[in-house]
């Protein structure tokens, strides 16, 4: 059976009859000529396009007499946020999901307190 040249414009493809190595060899030759290896796009590695920061952790304190604190982040996407009170007897806190954006979120407590209330937080994308 004669070997046919692979033509990506004429489906259906017959992987046993079409010579797909022509396309692979051509792609490698083009990449070699341009100095781009198979793991890069325009000379950049795929990891260059992905932020290395996919989560942040920290401590946020709601000052005495207040009911909220805004936490700013640079994750670039809307994260999932987890909070934990710093003290076992601390007032219950929460994050209203409508306040979570690609740059910030707000931690609330239900009533003003006479002293500061701190929470540990983790925001993940």
C-alpha angles and dihedrals in degrees: 000000000000119000113245125210113251111252113187090195097062113066143212095072120212105202091192095051102030117078100231091172087078089066094044092048092047092050092049091049091051092048091048092049092050095042093242120132124211092261096057139069116210089344094307125112117235090247089062088070096051122076112240088214109079097150140024131199130194151125125274124190126203106210121235110274094025132098101205149029128201117225116202122206139173100219092122093218136066105273135204107247128211123186133189126187114242093222128049092228094046122128116265113266132195143184116230104223091219088067095055111103137158089271108030151006134197128231115207138191121199098237137019115266130212091231137035117283117209131199133188112224140191124191118192134183 
